[in-house]
Amino acid sequence: MKFTTCWIPTSLINISKVFPGIEIDVLETGHLLVVAERETIKGISHQLKEHTEENNFIKVNVE
């Protein structure tokens, strides 16, 4: 799980919307982007805190 900080130029603030979200690294698949209420994102982050290392990413079965 990666946490990224980005800076938005002041000129874009009036036309941009910011949503709470999290990027979840998935073993052998890629990433999931989850956008939800802030408390939900904090809960997801807490539940996945043991899966932040590359050898311990979550596995998702896609069929």
Kinemage of the C-alpha trace (Angstrom):
@kinemage 1
@onewidth
@group {chain A} dominant
@subgroup {mainchain}
@vectorlist {calphas} color= white
{ca met a 1} P 0.000 0.000 0.000
{ca lys a 2} L 1.474 3.315 -1.020
{ca phe a 3} L 0.550 6.696 0.330
{ca thr a 4} L 1.268 9.509 -2.069
{ca thr a 5} L 1.308 13.215 -1.428
{ca cys a 6} L 0.870 15.504 -4.383
{ca trp a 7} L 0.753 19.257 -4.623
{ca ile a 8} L -1.990 20.847 -6.688
{ca pro a 9} L -1.135 24.193 -8.287
{ca thr a 10} L -3.226 27.015 -6.843
{ca ser a 11} L -4.636 27.763 -10.301
{ca leu a 12} L -6.322 24.321 -10.349
{ca ile a 13} L -7.955 24.513 -6.924
{ca asn a 14} L -11.030 26.322 -8.231
{ca ile a 15} L -11.743 23.599 -10.803
{ca ser a 16} L -10.596 20.496 -8.930
{ca lys a 17} L -12.328 18.275 -6.423
{ca val a 18} L -10.434 16.268 -3.836
{ca phe a 19} L -11.788 12.911 -2.690
{ca pro a 20} L -10.493 10.743 0.134
{ca gly a 21} L -9.120 7.513 -1.269
{ca ile a 22} L -6.492 4.821 -1.052
{ca glu a 23} L -4.426 2.858 -3.551
{ca ile a 24} L -4.146 -0.805 -2.608
{ca asp a 25} L -1.362 -2.924 -4.078
{ca val a 26} L -2.623 -6.343 -5.159
{ca leu a 27} L -0.333 -9.366 -5.481
{ca glu a 28} L 0.397 -10.244 -9.144
{ca thr a 29} L -2.486 -8.090 -10.382
{ca gly a 30} L -1.854 -4.377 -9.992
{ca his a 31} L -3.700 -1.875 -7.880
{ca leu a 32} L -7.167 -1.087 -6.601
{ca leu a 33} L -8.255 2.502 -6.152
{ca val a 34} L -10.909 2.970 -3.494
{ca val a 35} L -12.722 6.280 -3.028
{ca ala a 36} L -14.997 6.562 -0.011
{ca glu a 37} L -15.714 8.629 3.057
{ca arg a 38} L -12.659 9.518 5.108
{ca glu a 39} L -13.548 7.226 8.041
{ca thr a 40} L -14.068 4.293 5.662
{ca ile a 41} L -10.656 4.897 4.067
{ca lys a 42} L -9.053 5.059 7.518
{ca gly a 43} L -10.706 1.722 8.407
{ca ile a 44} L -9.527 0.055 5.206
{ca ser a 45} L -6.021 1.375 5.773
{ca his a 46} L -6.019 0.018 9.319
{ca gln a 47} L -7.246 -3.427 8.185
{ca leu a 48} L -4.574 -3.652 5.485
{ca lys a 49} L -1.634 -2.312 7.510
{ca glu a 50} L -0.008 -5.769 7.547
{ca his a 51} L -0.098 -5.921 3.730
{ca thr a 52} L 2.175 -3.006 2.864
{ca glu a 53} L 5.277 -5.005 1.935
{ca glu a 54} L 5.608 -6.381 -1.608
{ca asn a 55} L 5.865 -9.976 -0.423
{ca asn a 56} L 2.657 -9.592 1.613
{ca phe a 57} L 0.261 -7.731 -0.724
{ca ile a 58} L -3.337 -8.941 -0.693
{ca lys a 59} L -4.367 -11.502 -3.293
{ca val a 60} L -7.548 -10.986 -5.283
{ca asn a 61} L -9.068 -13.789 -7.328
{ca val a 62} L -10.467 -12.473 -10.588
{ca glu a 63} L -12.536 -14.948 -12.545
